[in-house]
């Protein structure tokens, strides 16, 4: 069970990276796959974006989410 959670953290990690990279493309949100990525990652990103302040035009929320996921994944792997 713990390895499944660790693998889920890894998948979310990659989905957040895809979400961040897609934000640089102007029409990416119209793509079905990117909309699915947003749908999957929104439960993690949206609450964090309420807490993490923006620095000008830069949103640090995906980076904070990735750090949390990596830390959680490593913790889960250490207790498995």
N, C-alpha and C positions, 0 to 999 in steps of 0.2 A: 504494500500500500504506500509506503514511504517513497519507494522508487517511482511509483506512478505520479505522486505529487511533485517529485523532483523533475521528472520528465515534463510535466505540465508547466512548471516554472520555466523550463528551457524553451518550450514552444511559445509561451507568452513573451519571453525575451525576444525571440526572432520576430514575432508579430509586431511588437513595439518598434523594433528597428525598421520593419517594413512600413509601419505607420509614419514614422518620422521621416523616412526617405520620400514617401509619397506626398508629404506635405510640401515638398519643393516643386511638385508638378501641378500646374494650375487646374487641369481637368481630371485629376486622379480620383476625386470623390465620386465621379459618375460611374466609375468602373465597379462592377458587381463584386469582384474579389476584394478590392480596397474597402468597399462598404462593409463586407463581411469582417475584414480585419478591424475596422473601427468598431463594429458591433461587439466583437469579442473583447477588444481591449478597453472599451469605454468604462466598464465597471471598475477598472483599476485607475485609469487616467483621469476621469472626471472628478472623483473625490479628491485626488491628489492636486488637481489644478486649482481647487478651492483653497488649498493650504499653501502651496508653493507659489510665491510671487513671481511675476514675470520681470525680466530684466530688459526693459525697453521692448524690442520686438522679439526677444529670445524667450522661448518657453522651455524651462528646465524640467518640466514635469516628466517627459519621457526618460530623461537621464536618471532622475530620482527613482522612477519606477523600475528601470533596469537594474540599478544598484540594489534596490530592495529585493528584486527577484533573484539576482545572483547570490545575495547573502542568504536568502531563504533556501535556495537550491543547495548551497554548500552546507548549510546547517542540516538539511534533511539528509544529505549524503553522508554526513559525519555520524548521524545517529542510526543510519541503516545498517 
